[in-house]
Amino acid sequence: MSQELFEKALKASQQGQNYCFATIIEATLKGTPRKAGAKMIVFDDGTSFGTIGGGRNEKAAIAECLHSIKSKKSLTVTYNYFGREGESVCGGQMKVFIEPFLAKDHLIICGAGHIALPLSAIGKILGFKVTIIDNRREFANKKRFPHVDFIVLGEHSKELGKMVLGPNDYVTVVTQGNEYDFECLKVVVKSPAAYIGVISSGPKKVKFFGRLKKAGIEEKYFKQVNIPMGIDIGAQTPEEIALSIMAEIISVKNKTFIGTDKFLN
């Protein structure tokens, strides 16, 4: 790997950007523009750096990289240069390993009350970066949340609105009041966050969606909102509620793996 390619990958990692490497792992001696070891990096916005030979096969590899980032799965693809329809005419063949590198998942918890405490702890256990947002100094502090990555003291929706959300962000709204909950939801409902959830009830969902419509927000955005959030496990305690929320988040995070036989011997 060239130093510049490595620097691009390092910078993307530091900025929380998803990217993917396409590496030629096998190539015929003749008939391919580049040989084993050639590599390019593809970012989640579709831009790339480096080359595995250019042309239609490189374009196809970029598309595979973007799909790999979305599916979170590695794969090996074969590209031919035999001159048949849809193929280049150089006469060789190469195999390319597509390997995604994903930014760390970020659990954002709006509210620092009785559900936020176990929710943040479970999030950390599961490897998430965790941010707490609350407007109460007696709750939003390191003594109460020594395990989290970031604590933001301020108005929930205002601080949430300062964040640039993306497909690695999971937003949970568990504030101390309905109005705070709604303002947080209003800020993020149109965002590309991977998950948006609000601690709520059925009637509250109807009320909130009605208010969003009056605010001019299209109904198409409502389908990505989980109200009430969490998988129904009959949860009663704050710890059980937090567990149900994280179970739903993991089901969203790992949706491409649901139904696969991961535990076969």
N, C-alpha and C positions, 0 to 999 in steps of 0.2 A: 504494500500500500504506500502510495506517495505521501510525503509529509503534508502536502497541501490538502489531500483528500482526508487525511486523519484530522487535520485542523478544522475542516468543514464539519466533520462528524462531531468533534468535540464541542464546537460552537453550538451546533444544533442541540446537543444533549444539554448543554448549560442553559439554553433558552427554552427548554421544554418542548422542542419540536420533534415530531416523529419523522423518521427517515428509514431508508432501506438500502442495502447494498446488493448490487447485482455483480456476481463474480463468475468469470469463466473458469470452470473447474476441469473441463476437458475439451480439446479441440483437435481436429485432424491437422496433420503437418502442413497440408496444402489446402487452399480453398476457403480459408476463413481470414477475415481482416485482422483479427487479434487472436492471441493464443492464451493458454491457461495462465491464470493469475491476473489477467486484465480485470479492472474493476471500475464501476461507477457508483455514485451515490445519488439517490433520488429522494427528494424531500416531499412532504405531504401536500405541498402546494403545486406539485407537478414539475418543479424545476429540478435540474440535475447538474452534476459536475463529473467530469471524467467521461470515458467512453469504452464501450465493449465492441466498437466497430462501426457504429453509425447505421444509417439506412433503416429499412422497415423492421429488421430484427431488433435493433436497439429501441425503436419506438414501441415494439411489442413488449420488450423487457420493461420499459418504463411503466406501461400499463399494468404489467404483472406486479411490479413493485408497489404501485398505488393500491392494487387489490390486496396485496399481502399486508400492507399497513392496516387496511380496513379489517381484514379477517384475522389479523394477528398470527398468521401462519406462514412458515417457511415452505419453500417448494423448489424443485429442480425442473427446469424446462429445457427442451431441446430445440435448436433452430438449425434448419437445413439451408444449404446454399446450392441445391442441386439443379435449380433452374426450372423446376416445375411451377405450375401456376401458383402465384402468391409467394414464391421463393426467389431469393437472389440467385445469381448464376455463377458464383465463384467455384462451386463444386465441392465444398466441404460441409462439415457439421460441427456444431459446438453445443456443449451443455453449460447451462448457467444456473448457479445457485442464487436464489432470491431469499434474502434474510432481512426481516424487518427489525428495527430498533425503536421501541416505543418509549415516549416520555413517561415519567412516573405518574401514576394516577393520583389525582388530587381530590380529596374529600373536603368540601367547604360546608361548614356547619354554621348556619345563621341562628344564633341563640346559644346561650351557655348554661342552660338550666339542667334539670334533672335527667333529661334524655340525652343531652349533648355529652355528658360525662362518659357514660358507657359507650355511646356511639363513637366518640373520638378514640376511646381505648381499643375498641374492636377494629376500627379503621387502621390504627397503627399496627395492630397485630397482623392484619392482612396486607401490610406493606404500603398503605396509602400515605401520601403526604397530607397532613391535616391542618386546616386553618379554622380557627374559631372567630366569629364576629359577634360582638355584643356591645350594647350601650351602657352596661353597668360595670363599673370598675371592680365592685366586690365579686363579680362573677368572671369577668374577662381578665384573668391574671394567671401568672405562671405557677402560683401556689396551688390553684385549683386544677390547672391543666399542665402539669410539668412535662407531660409526654408529647404534647403536640408541637408542630413545627412553627406555626405562626399564630399569634393572638392579636386581633385587631379590635381596638377599643373605639367605638363610634357608632353612629346611626347605621343600623343593619343594611337598609337598602342603599344608602349613600355609599357605604364602603364596598358593598357588593357591586355596585355600578361602576366602580373604579377598576374592577378586575376585567381582564381580557379573557373570556372563557372560550374553551375549545373542547375537542372530543376526548380529552383526558380529564375533564372536570366533572365532578359529581356534586350537585348542589342539593343540600337538605335544609329545609326551613322549619325550625323548631323554636321560634321565639316565644316571648312571654305574653304576646297579645295578637289578636286577629288582625289588627290594622298593620302591625309590623309584618305579619305573615304575608298579607296581601301586597304590600309595597315591595317586599322582596320578590314575590312571584312576578309582579308587573315588570320589574327590572330585568329578569332573566328569561321570561317566557319565550322570547324570540331568539334567544342565544343558541349557539351550536353545542351547548354543554351536552355531555353524554347522558346525563341524568338530572332531572329536576323533580324534587319531591317536596310535598308540604304535609306536615302533621295536621290532620284534619278529619272531618266527618263528611258523610254524603251531602247533607244540607249545606255545609260550608263550601263544598266544591261547587254546587249549583250557584250559590251566591257569588263566589269569587269569579267564576266563568262569566256570569252575567255582568259583573262590573268590568271585566276585561273587554267584553264586547262593547260596552258603552264607551270605553276608552279608545275604541277604534282598532283593537287587536283582533285579527282574523282568527276564526275558529280552527283553522288548520294547525295553529300552534298549540292548541289545547291537548292534542293527542300525545304530546311528549311529556305532559305533566302528570305526575303520579300523585293523586289526591283521593283518598288518604294513602300516604306512602307506606310501603312495607308489605311483605307477604303475610297473608292471614294465617297465623299460627296460634290464634287465640291469646295473643300476648296481653299481659296484665301489668307487669312491673316495668319500670323504665328500662331495665336491662333486657327484658324480653322484647320490648318494643324496638330497642336499638338493634337487637339481633335480627328482628324481622325486616328492618330497614336495610341493614347491610346484606341480608340474604337477597333482597330484591336488587340491590346495586350490583352484587356479584353476578346475578342472573343476567343483568343487562351487559355487564362488562364481558362476560364469557358466553354470550348468546350463540356464537358460532360453534361452541363446543358442546352445547346442550344436546343430549341424545347420543353422543359418541361413547364408545366403549373404552373409557380411559383406564379402567381398573381391571382389565382382563390380564390374566397371567401369561 
